[in-house]
Amino acid sequence: MLGLLRLVVILLIVQTIVYVALSLYSRNVRRQKLMDRWAEMEFPVDQETFVQRGLTRYDNSLRRKLILGVYILPWIAISVLIYVVNFK
């Protein structure tokens, strides 16, 4: 039982590190794309306002929520693996 607890704690720590890194990377890529788009086109607002509005839309987007799969997919894989090993 102690081994399972250790696995769960270590997996949650690793998942959190990966989630934070992936989230920061994705947000940074989105910010850069918004800045490039603002430079290419003429918008009536300044660059910072345009980027903030775009990032606000990004925070509510499906892509941002899909990053939470970092927490869900490993647990599904472990569950399937345990089922296959024990019951097939």
C-alpha positions as CSV (number, residue, x, y, z in Angstrom):
1,M,0.0,0.0,0.0
2,L,2.9,2.3,0.7
3,G,4.2,1.7,-2.8
4,L,0.9,2.8,-4.3
5,L,0.9,5.9,-2.2
6,R,4.4,6.8,-3.3
7,L,3.4,6.2,-7.0
8,V,0.4,8.5,-6.6
9,V,2.4,11.3,-4.9
10,I,5.3,11.1,-7.4
11,L,2.9,11.0,-10.4
12,L,1.0,14.0,-9.2
13,I,4.2,16.0,-8.7
14,V,5.5,15.1,-12.1
15,Q,2.1,15.9,-13.7
16,T,2.0,19.3,-12.0
17,I,5.4,20.2,-13.2
18,V,4.6,19.1,-16.8
19,Y,1.2,20.9,-16.6
20,V,2.8,24.2,-15.5
21,A,5.6,24.0,-18.1
22,L,3.2,23.1,-20.9
23,S,0.8,25.8,-19.8
24,L,3.5,28.5,-19.7
25,Y,4.9,27.4,-23.1
26,S,1.5,27.4,-24.8
27,R,0.6,30.8,-23.4
28,N,4.0,32.2,-24.5
29,V,3.5,30.8,-28.0
30,R,0.0,32.3,-28.2
31,R,1.3,35.7,-27.0
32,Q,4.0,35.7,-29.7
33,K,1.5,34.8,-32.4
34,L,-0.7,37.7,-31.2
35,M,2.2,40.1,-31.3
36,D,3.2,39.0,-34.8
37,R,-0.4,39.3,-36.0
38,W,-0.7,42.8,-34.5
39,A,2.6,43.8,-36.3
40,E,1.3,42.5,-39.7
41,M,-2.1,44.2,-39.6
42,E,-3.4,47.6,-38.6
43,F,-5.6,47.5,-35.5
44,P,-7.2,50.5,-33.9
45,V,-5.9,49.5,-30.5
46,D,-2.3,49.5,-29.1
47,Q,-0.4,46.2,-29.0
48,E,-0.7,45.5,-25.3
49,T,-4.5,45.9,-25.4
50,F,-4.7,43.6,-28.4
51,V,-2.5,41.0,-26.8
52,Q,-4.4,41.1,-23.5
53,R,-7.7,40.6,-25.2
54,G,-6.4,37.7,-27.2
55,L,-4.9,36.1,-24.1
56,T,-8.2,36.5,-22.3
57,R,-9.9,34.7,-25.2
58,Y,-7.2,32.0,-25.1
59,D,-7.8,31.5,-21.3
60,N,-11.4,30.5,-22.0
61,S,-10.6,28.4,-25.1
62,L,-10.8,24.6,-25.6
63,R,-7.1,24.4,-26.3
64,R,-6.3,25.7,-22.8
65,K,-8.6,23.1,-21.2
66,L,-7.1,20.3,-23.3
67,I,-3.8,20.8,-21.4
68,L,-5.6,19.3,-18.4
69,G,-5.3,16.0,-20.2
70,V,-1.9,15.9,-18.6
71,Y,-3.7,14.9,-15.4
72,I,-6.3,12.6,-16.9
73,L,-4.5,10.5,-19.6
74,P,-1.8,8.9,-17.4
75,W,-4.4,7.7,-14.9
76,I,-6.5,6.2,-17.7
77,A,-3.4,4.5,-19.0
78,I,-2.5,3.1,-15.6
79,S,-6.1,1.9,-15.0
80,V,-6.2,0.2,-18.4
81,L,-2.9,-1.4,-17.8
82,I,-3.9,-2.7,-14.4
83,Y,-7.2,-4.1,-15.9
84,V,-5.4,-5.8,-18.8
85,V,-2.7,-7.4,-16.6
86,N,-5.1,-8.7,-13.9
87,F,-8.2,-9.6,-15.9
88,K,-7.2,-10.6,-19.4
